[in-house]
Amino acid sequence: MNPTLLPSAKLAPQYHLPETATSTYFLSHLLLGQERAVDAFKLMTKIDSQHLFLGDFAGVDRPLFIKALVSQADTPSNNYLVATKKLSDDAEIQFKWQAALPAQNVGIVAKQESLSCYLQGTIRRADLLGRMVKTDKNSLYKPGALASNHLVFICLESIWQRENLWDLLMQILHDGYYRINNELAPIPVNCKIILVGSGMAYSQLRLEDRKFTYHFPLLAEMSNEVDLIQHPESAYVQWLNVLAKDEGVELEASSLLPLFWYSSRLVEHQQRLSLNMLEIKQLLAQAKAYAGRSLLNAASIAKALEKLKFRHNSSEVYSAQSFDDNFINLPTKGAMVGQINGLTVIDTGDYTYGEPARITTSVHYGDGEVADIERKSELGGNIHTKGMMILSACLYRIFGRDAPLHLNANIVFEQSYQEIDGDSASLAEYCCLMSAIAEQPIVQSLAVTGALDQFGNVQAIGGVNEKIEGFYTLCQRRGLTGEQGVIIPKANVLQLNLEPAVIEAVNKGLFHVHAIEHMDEAVEILMQMPAGVANEDNDFASETLYGLVQQRLDKLAGQDDEDVELNFFAKLLAKLRII
């Protein structure tokens, strides 16, 4: 067996799932993988002068997560805001908080009975501080969030965009009190503030606002994935059950595997699972709607995933039609010199899919430049240009140690009319360049992706699943022959989570996935000959690929001109019958 071929067991994650999805679970199970955030939150509750910034991400159901986080706090005693003054009649009235219930003849201005609240959307000054309500006889204080709750969670986007309210909050924390109006005494701050926003916003605020840095030294940064090496699958099942309960559904045991696969696909790793609460909840709600019942099984989840793809894959369908109608020329059989199938990823914002791309190379005599036509036409990004420079470095490292190369090469993505970026095509471009120089054909039934370093090692790339499935789909529509497949970096194997159809084709030997570590392995598979190993004089055997490349480069350098000249004079002397 080819050592680079991957068995089907490596093409998707393997899980040890419980026999039943119904197990004991609590709201706190939603904090799976959030040890960093929980630790910072508990520390905040023990320090009077420091407030917290909760750094979340787009997939967090904030109200639900806040409930789970607050469940970790010790339940504080109720506090009462009372008015006091000194013995003299002309003394000013002051407000203070006390834990003991005041005597019956002492009026209670506000009760701090609620553990927490979450403010978002259009936040007004009165929502924070409260307001005075006038009655027929007098005015009463209606407490706001600061006076009613021990923990006040505030959406950063909602308050930061209102400059006056943001400055007010920072001033309140700086002074330690706030005023409802000029007539009333200041009210001491007796709660903790937790701002909820992105980690990037936290970094920006620390740079721009000194008051924020002083009052919010604690960062509770949430994790968007969980490592199965540190946490068992059963813990993630409990996490799923909490979301399912909140969404009003129940999970059968058979529904767990497709949910695990989907979650793993979101984070592109076989040993990690996504903590994106919103996407999982939305999928469960859609599965419930399609199934017409709240008890979900594997078929329910599969139907929801199928429909999810159907709603977003119109760009992929139109792309496939262009290949089927031969508007895009990309052969998947035979062999050609200076042409290779690369793998690209198209990201439309809401959907990502793989699309093969034909890369071609032409070579001629020159001064050693490997020209990137994409860059020259301003269709290549900076990272792609970096990949081309690394490719050139690999070429010179092997063949240009002792003398300059007398070769120019032009490399291009054919029928590409939009910007191309990333270095994941550098392996394919290198193989294509070797083919063009050695005039050795590349099999077109294989497609390649991988990034090179200067020593020829093949490094990991992004979107490996979409790339493999994109080429598989094209080959499947044209008919699988058993010769088709892809070459990927071995470093990407842990990210593989392919669709069942691809895995089944690999099992049947109709499609192949090669995982390699060095560029020499790729050229040997693609051109079906040994790459070659240099001897002490840095020469390669003539029957190897690099030997053919070296011979061609020597010809371009004119190292056989002397032999040509001698042959010319020999023929001339023969005609003159001198020899």
N, C-alpha and C positions, 0 to 999 in steps of 0.2 A: 504493500500500500504506500502511496505517496505520503511522505511524512508531513507535508504541508496541508494535506486534506483534513478538514475538520469533520468529525463524526456528528451525526444529528443531535446527539446529547449535548453538544457544546453550543448549539444554535439558539437555545432558549433557556431561561432560568429554570432550575429544578427546586421545588419547594416540598417541605414536610408539613402538610396541612392537617389540622385536627379533623376528626371524623364528623364533627358537628360544628356548625357555626354558632349555635346558641350556647353561650357560656355566660358566666357572671361578669358583668362589666358595669363600670361607673363612669360618671362624667370626667373624673380624673384620668381615665385611660386615654383621653384626648390629648394629654400632655406627653404622649410617647415621643421619645427623642428630643424633648425640649428641656433637658437637664440644665442647660446654660440659662435659659429664660427663667426657669423655676428658682434656680439658685439666686439670681439677681433679685427676683421678686421677694423672696423670703428675707434677703439681706435688707431690702428697703424697709420692710416692716419693723426692723429692729433698730433703725437709725432715724432719729427724729428730723434731722436737718437735710436729708438727701432724698430727692425725688427720682423717679424712674422714667426711662424712655424704652418703650417696648417696640423693638424693630421687627416688623413682620414682613410679609411678602404678599403679592397680589392674590394668591390662592387661599388666603386665610378667611374663614368666617369669623369676623372679629367678635360679634356678640357671643357666639358660642364658645370661642376660645377664652374670652374674658371670664365667662362663667366657670370654665374649668380651672383657670388660673386662680381665681378668687377662692375656689374651694380649698386651696392650699394654705390660705391665711387663717391664723387663729382668730376665732370670733371675738371681736373686741366688745367691751361693755358699752352700753349706751352712755352718751354724754349729753349734758344739758347746758344750754347757754342761758345764763341768768344775768340780771342787771344788779350791780352793787354800787354803793357809794360810801364815802367816809362819814364819820359821825356828824360833822358840821353840815348844817342845812344847805350851805351854798356850795358844797362839794359837787364836782362833776360826776355824773353817772358813768360807770364803766361796765363793760361786758366781760364776762369770763366764762370759761368752760369748766364744768365739774362733773365727776363721775357719779357722785352721790345724788340721789333724788332730792331736790330742794324741799324745804318745808312748805306746807300748804299755803302759807301767807306770802311766799316768794313766787313771783311770776316767772314762768319759763318762756323765754323768747324764742328758742328753737330747740328741737330734739334731734340729736345725731343718732338715729336708730338704724338707718339703712347701711348695709355693708359697702355697697358699691353702686355706681351708675356709669353709663357710657354716653357721652355727649358727642354728637356728630351732626352733619348737615349745617343748617343755618343756626349758629349759636349766637344768642343775644347776651348782653351784659347781665340782664336779669336772670338768665339761666344759671349763670355762675354765682352771682352775688345775692340774688333774691330782689325783692322790691317791697315798697310800702303800699299797703292797701288801705285806702281811706274808707271809714264807715261813718255812720251818722254821729257817733259820739267821739271817736278817736281814730288813730291810725295804727294799723297792725303790720308787723313785719312778716312777710311771707318768705321763708328761707329759700335760698337757691341750692345748687348742688354742693357748694363748699360747706354749707352749714348743715346739710342733711345726710351726708355720706362720709364714711371713713376713707373710702378709696374712690377717687374721681378719675375715670379714664376719659381722655379727650382725644378725638381724632385730630391729628396734627394738621392735615390739609384743611380742615374746617376752621381752625383758629389762626393758622399761620397766614392765610390769605387775607385776614382782616387785621390790618396792622394795629389799629387802635386797641382791639381786644387782646392781641398778642402782647403789646406793650403793657397793658393793664395787668395781665397775668404775671408777667415778669416782675412788675413793680410790687404786686401783692406778695409774691414769694420773697422779694427783697426786704419789704417792710415787715412781713409777718402778720399783717392785718389788712383789712379793707373796710371801706366806708360805704354805706348805702346812700347817705346824703350828708350834707354839712351839719345837720342838726343832731344827728345821732353820733354816739361814741363809736370809735373803731371796733370792729369785730375781729378777734384773733383767729388766725388760720389754724384749724385743728384737724386737717385731713392731709392725705397724701395725693399728689398729682401724678398720674401716669399718662404721658403722651404716647400716642400710638401712631407710628409712621414707618417709613422705610429706613433701612440702615444707611442708605445714601444721604437721606435728609438729615439724619443724626450727624454724620460727618460734616455736612455743609453748615449746620447750625453751630457746631463747635468752633468752626472757623470764623463765622460771621457775628456771633452774638456771645459776648462775654458773660452776660447774666445767665444765659442758658447753660453755659459751661459750668458756672458756679452752682446752679441749683439742680442740674440733671447730670451728675457724675456717673450714675448707674445705667448701664445699657443691658437690657434683656433681649438679646438677639435670638430670634426664632430660627430653627432649622427647617428647611423645606424637604428634607428626606431623612429616612431612618436606615441605619446600617443593620442588616440581619445578622452580622457577626456579633454584634453587641446585644441585640434584642431578638427574641424568638418570634417565629411566625404567629404563634398564639397571641402575642401582645398586639400584633397588627390586626389580627381578627377582632380583638376587643375594640381597637380604634375604629375599625370599619363598622362595628355594631353600634357604637355611639352615634356615628353619622347616620346610619340606617334608621335608628330610633328617632333622631331629630327630623328625618325626612319622612317618617311614617311608613317605613317598609321593614320587612324581615328577610334575612338572608338564609337561604338553604345552604347546606354544605357544598353542593355542586357549584354554587355561584362564586365561591372563593377563588378558585384557580383563575378564571378569566379576569376577576378583579385584581388579583396579584399580578398577572401578566400586563394588564393595562397600567397599573401603578408603576411597575418596573419600566415599562416603555416610556413613561413620562419623565423619568430621571435617567434613562439610558444606562442602566447598570443592573447586572444580574443579582447582585448581592445587596441592593438598596431599593427602597420603596418610597413612593412619593407621599408627602404629607400635605398635598394640595387638597384642602377640604372642599373647596367650592367645586372643582372639577369632578371629584368623586360623588358629591351630593347631587350635582346636576345629572350625572350619568345614572344614578340610582332613581332619580325622579323620572327620567326619560324611560328607563327600563320598566318602571311601574306603569307608566302611561301606555306603553306598547303591549305589556303583558295583560293589562286590565285587572291586575290584582296586586296586593301589597306583598305577597310572598314571592321572592325572586329566586330563580334557579339559574343554571348555566345558560340555558337557552334564552332567558330574558336578558341577561347581560350581553350575550353575543348579538342578539337582535338590536339592542341599543347601540352597541359599538359599530355594527354594520350600517345602521342608519346615520350615526354620527359621521362616519366617513362619507356616506352618500351625500350628505348636506354640504360638505365642504370641498369635495374633490373635483369640482368642475374643471379647474385648470389642468389637473392631471388627465382628465378624460380628453380634453381638447389636444393636449400634447400627444397622447397616445394615437389620436386620429391622424396627426401629422406624420407620425412614423408609419402607421398602417397604409396611408395613402402615398408613401414614398416621397412626401414633400421634404422630409429630412432623410438624408442618405447616411445610413449606419448599418453596415453589414454585420451579421452575427454568424457567418460561416466562411470557410476558406481562409486564405492567408495573404497578406499584403505587406510590401516594404514601406516603411516610413509612415505607417498608419496604425492607430491603436484606439480602443474604446475606453474612454475615461468615464468616471462616475461623478455626477454633480448632484447637489441638493437645491431644490427650489423652495423657498420659504415665502408664502403669500401672506404671512401674518397670522392667519387663523388655521393654516394647514401647511404641512411640509411633506414633500414627496421627492423621490429620486428620479433623475432623468439622465440617461447615458449621453455622452458627448463624443463626437469623433475628433481626435487630435491627429494632426498630420505634421510631418517634418520634411524639409528639403535641405540638402547640404550642397555646398560648392566651395571652390577655392576662395580663401579670404584671409583675414588677419586674426582669426580666433574668436570672433563674436558669435555668441548664441543669442539671436534676436528674438524678442517676445513681440509678436505682431499685435497681440492684445494690448500690450503696454503702449506700443507706438501709435496705435489707433485710439488711445485713451479709453479703452474698454477693459483694462486690467487694473485691479486694485493694488494697493501697496504690499499687502501680504503675498499676493500672487507674484509680484515682482521679486519679493524676497525669495520665494521658492525657486524662481528662475535663476537667481544669482547663486543659490545653493547648488542647483543642478550644474551650473557652469563650474563651480568649485569642485564638484565630484569628478567632472570630466577632466579638469586640469590636474587634479590629484593623481589620477590613474595614468593619464597619457601625456601630460605636459610638464613632467618633473624636470626634464633636462633640456627641453627646447620648446619654443613657442609653437602653438598649433596653427597650421596654415589652412584653416577651415572656417567657413561661416555657415551658420544654420539658422533657419527660420521655423519657428514653432507657432502653431495657431490652433484655436478651437474652431473647427469648421461650422458654418451656419449658426454662429452665435452672434446675436445682435443686441446684447445687453452686457452690463459690466460683470466681469468675472473676478472673484476675489478668493483668497484662501490659498494655502500651499498644498492642499490635498492631492493636486494633480501632478506634483513634481515627480513622483515615481513613474507615472504613466508617460510623462514628457521625457524623462530620462531613457526609458525603454524604447520609446519611439525614436529618439535621437540615435541610440545604438543601432537600431534596425536600419535607419537611413544611411549611417556611415558604413556599416558592414554589408549593406544590401542584402540583409537576411530578413525574410518575411516573418511577420507576427501573426499568430493565429487570431482570427477575428471573433472566435466563439467565446473568448474570455474578455472580461472588462477589469480595469485596474483602478485602485485608489490607494493612496498612501503619501505621506510627507517624508522627505529625505532630510538627513543631516549631512554635514560635509564629509562624513566617513562612510556614507552609504547605508546607514541604519535606517530602517523604515519605522516611522513614528506614527502615533495614533492620529486619527482624523475624526471629524464630527459627522453626524448623520449616517453612521455606518448601516443601520437597519434600512433606512429609506433608500440608500444607494443600492444595496443588494436587491431589495424588493423591486426597485425600478428596473434593473436589468433583467431580473427574473421574469417580470411581467411582460416585457418586450419579447423575450425568448419564448415564453409560454404561448403568447398570441401567434407567434410564427411557427411554433411546434418545437417541443423539446427533443433534442437529438442525443443527449447523454454526453455531449462534448462541451456544452456551455457551462459557464461558471464565472466566478469573480475571484480576484486576488485582493486581500485586505491585509492591513497590518496585524500582526499577532497581538499587539498591545490592545486591540479593539475587541478581542474575543469576549472579555467580561461584559461588554456592552451589547452583545448579540441577544436579540429577542424577536426572532423572525416569525412571520405569519405561518400558521400550520401548513398551508399549501406549499411553501418553500421547503419546510422541514420534510414534508412527505416526498417531494421531488428529490431531495438529497438522499433520503432513505432508499429510494428506488434507483439511485444512480443516474437520474436524469439531469441533475444539476449539481454543481460542485462549488465548495467554498474553500479556497486556499488561504491559509494564514502564514505570513512570512515575516522574517525579522531583518533581512538584508536585501538590498536591491539585486544582488547577484542571483538570488533565488527566483526573483520575478523574471529576469531575462532568460533564465534557463527554462522556465515553464512556458513562457510566451514564444520563444524561438526554438525550443526543443533541441538545444545543444548546450554543452557546458560553457559556463561563463569564462573560465580560465583563471589560472593562478600565475602571477609573475614570478620569474626566476630572479637570481641575484642581480642580473643586468636589467631588470625591469622589462623583460621581454616575455610575451605570451606565446604559447604553442599555436601553430598556424591553424590547427583544426578546431580551435575554440573561438567563441564569439569575439572576445577581446583581442584574440590574435588577428581575426579578420579586420577588426576596427583599427588595430595598429598598422596593418599593412596598407589600409586605405589612407590613413593619416600620413604614412611615409611617402606614399605616392603624391599626395597633395603638397608635401614639403619638398618634393623634387629630389628625393634621395636616390632615385633610379635614373636620373638624367645622364649620369656618367655612362651607364650601361647602354642607354639609348644612343648616345653619341658614338660609342665604340662600334655598335652594330651598324650605324650609318656609314662610317668610314670603311668597315669591313666589306659591306656590299659595294661601295664605290670602287675599292681596289679590285674586287672580284670582277666587276664589269670591265675594268681596264686591263684585266688579266695579269695584274701584278702579283696577286696571290692566288 
